[in-house]
């Protein structure tokens, strides 16, 4: 528990503060969408899945045993989240839905939240 308080929580605070700063910058009119941050449902779903993946990574990186759980395993679902978000923002709803489901399936079947990673 001490490691969680001393190592993981400061990382989360840093990530949160960075996200807040970027959100303020985007809301101030910097960028193409001029303050429209979360426009489509794919924005929300992709960010939600990304947060679940990031939390699982932080939880597992804080544990003592990391057998069979490399950082490269987390790349495919994260890239699928980005692809789904981009496709959804460009009105390719069917492809965006497929990418989100593929990312969710990878998250559940390969990363296995709630269970130790496959060796």
C-alpha positions in Angstrom: 0.0 0.0 0.0 2.9 2.3 0.7 4.3 1.8 -2.8 0.9 2.7 -4.2 0.7 5.9 -2.2 4.4 6.9 -2.8 4.9 5.8 -6.4 1.7 5.3 -8.3 -0.4 8.2 -7.0 2.2 10.9 -7.8 2.3 9.5 -11.4 -1.5 9.7 -11.6 -1.5 13.3 -10.3 1.1 14.3 -12.9 -0.9 12.7 -15.7 -4.0 14.4 -14.4 -2.4 17.8 -14.2 -0.9 17.5 -17.7 -4.3 16.5 -19.1 -5.9 19.5 -17.3 -3.4 21.9 -18.8 -3.9 20.5 -22.3 -7.7 20.7 -21.9 -7.4 24.4 -20.8 -5.2 25.1 -23.9 -7.7 23.4 -26.2 -10.7 25.1 -24.7 -9.0 28.5 -25.1 -9.2 28.0 -28.9 -5.9 26.4 -29.6 -6.3 23.8 -32.3 -8.8 23.0 -35.1 -12.0 22.3 -33.2 -11.9 25.6 -31.1 -13.1 24.3 -27.8 -15.0 21.3 -28.9 -13.1 18.7 -27.0 -15.3 15.6 -26.7 -17.7 15.8 -29.6 -18.7 12.2 -30.6 -19.5 9.2 -28.6 -16.3 7.6 -29.9 -14.3 10.3 -28.1 -15.8 9.2 -24.8 -15.6 5.4 -25.5 -12.0 5.6 -26.7 -10.9 7.7 -23.7 -12.8 5.3 -21.4 -11.1 2.2 -22.8 -7.7 4.0 -22.8 -8.1 4.9 -19.1 -8.9 1.3 -18.3 -5.8 0.2 -20.2 -3.6 2.8 -18.5 -4.9 1.9 -15.0 -4.2 -1.7 -15.6 -0.7 -0.9 -16.8 -0.1 1.3 -13.7 -1.5 -1.4 -11.4 0.7 -4.1 -12.9 3.8 -2.0 -13.1 3.5 -1.3 -9.3 3.3 -5.0 -8.5 6.5 -7.0 -7.7 5.9 -9.8 -10.2 5.7 -8.8 -13.9 6.3 -12.1 -15.5 5.1 -12.1 -19.2 3.7 -8.6 -19.0 5.8 -6.2 -21.2 4.8 -2.7 -22.3 4.5 -3.8 -25.9 1.3 -5.8 -25.0 -0.5 -2.6 -24.2 0.3 -0.9 -27.6 -2.3 -2.7 -29.8 -5.4 -1.7 -27.8 -4.1 1.8 -27.4 -3.6 2.2 -31.1 -7.1 0.8 -31.7 -8.5 3.4 -29.4 -6.8 6.1 -31.3 -7.9 4.7 -34.6 -11.5 4.3 -33.4 -11.5 7.9 -32.2 -10.2 9.2 -35.5 -12.6 7.1 -37.5 -15.5 8.2 -35.4 -14.6 11.8 -35.7 -14.5 11.4 -39.5 -17.9 9.8 -39.8 -16.8 6.2 -40.3 -19.0 4.9 -37.6 -19.0 1.2 -38.5 -15.2 1.0 -38.8 -14.9 3.0 -35.5 -17.2 0.6 -33.7 -15.3 -2.4 -35.1 -12.0 -0.9 -33.9 -13.4 -0.2 -30.4 -14.7 -3.8 -30.1 -11.4 -5.1 -31.3 -9.6 -3.1 -28.7 -12.0 -4.2 -26.0 -11.7 -7.8 -27.0 -7.9 -7.5 -26.9 -8.1 -5.9 -23.5 -10.3 -8.6 -22.1 -8.7 -11.7 -23.8 -5.0 -10.8 -23.8 -4.4 -8.3 -21.0 -6.9 -10.1 -18.8 -7.8 -7.5 -16.2 -8.4 -8.9 -12.7 -6.2 -11.9 -13.5 -2.4 -12.3 -13.7 -1.0 -11.8 -17.3 -0.3 -14.9 -19.3 3.3 -16.2 -18.9 
